[in-house]
Amino acid sequence: MELTILNKTKNEISIKIAGETHTLLNALKTALLNNKHVEIATYDIKHPTISDPVLFVRTDGADPIGAIKKASGELAKECDEFINLFKKKTKD
């Protein structure tokens, strides 16, 4: 995965996320939209096999980088919770 910040203002950011697909971007978008300070969180993939997704986030004035960090942390916690539960349930 490679991140490139394409545009950054006080309350908006566009980031190209090379090597990722809908799987990560849709989960990240959903986590971002759960943040009351995020007004818009979306992404675009021009062509699924030859282009990298671009994530766009706009906040109500809060730091968009902070919003992405928070959403990423929440996703990581959800994944850890799933892994632990799955290990517990499949322990034989």
C-alpha positions in Angstrom: 0.0 0.0 0.0 1.2 3.5 -0.8 -0.4 6.7 0.2 -0.2 10.0 -1.8 -1.8 13.1 -0.5 -3.2 14.8 -3.6 -4.9 17.8 -1.9 -5.1 19.0 1.7 -6.9 22.0 3.2 -8.0 22.8 6.7 -11.1 20.6 6.4 -10.6 18.5 3.3 -8.2 15.9 2.1 -7.9 13.7 -1.0 -5.6 10.7 -0.8 -4.6 8.2 -3.5 -4.3 4.8 -1.9 -2.3 2.6 -4.3 -2.7 -1.2 -4.1 -6.1 -1.1 -2.3 -9.6 -1.9 -3.5 -13.3 -1.5 -2.4 -12.6 -3.9 0.5 -10.6 -1.4 2.6 -12.0 1.8 1.1 -15.7 0.9 1.8 -15.0 -0.1 5.4 -12.9 3.1 5.9 -15.6 5.3 4.4 -18.3 3.7 6.6 -16.1 4.3 9.7 -15.5 7.9 8.7 -19.2 8.6 8.2 -19.8 7.5 11.8 -17.8 10.5 13.0 -20.1 13.5 13.7 -17.5 15.9 12.3 -17.2 14.2 8.9 -19.6 15.8 6.4 -18.5 13.8 3.4 -16.4 10.6 3.1 -16.3 8.9 -0.3 -13.9 7.3 -2.7 -13.6 6.8 -6.4 -11.9 4.1 -8.5 -11.8 5.1 -12.1 -11.1 1.6 -13.4 -10.9 -1.4 -11.0 -7.9 -3.1 -12.6 -5.8 -0.2 -13.7 -6.3 2.7 -11.3 -5.9 3.4 -7.7 -8.7 4.6 -5.4 -8.8 8.2 -4.2 -10.4 8.8 -0.8 -12.0 12.2 -0.3 -12.9 13.5 3.2 -14.5 16.8 4.2 -15.2 17.8 7.8 -17.0 20.5 9.6 -13.7 22.1 10.4 -12.1 19.3 12.3 -8.8 18.0 11.1 -9.5 15.4 8.3 -6.2 13.6 9.0 -7.3 13.1 12.6 -10.7 11.8 11.4 -8.9 9.2 9.2 -6.6 8.2 12.0 -9.6 7.7 14.3 -11.6 5.7 11.7 -8.6 3.6 11.0 -8.1 2.8 14.7 -11.8 1.9 15.0 -11.4 -0.5 12.1 -8.3 -2.1 13.6 -10.2 -2.6 16.9 -13.1 -4.3 15.0 -10.6 -6.6 13.2 -8.8 -7.5 16.5 -12.2 -8.2 18.1 -13.2 -10.5 15.3 -9.8 -12.3 15.3 -10.0 -12.9 19.0 -13.6 -14.1 18.9 -12.9 -16.3 15.8 -9.9 -17.9 17.6 -12.0 -18.6 20.7 -14.8 -20.2 18.7 -12.6 -22.3 16.5 -10.3 -23.6 19.3 -10.5 -27.4 19.0 
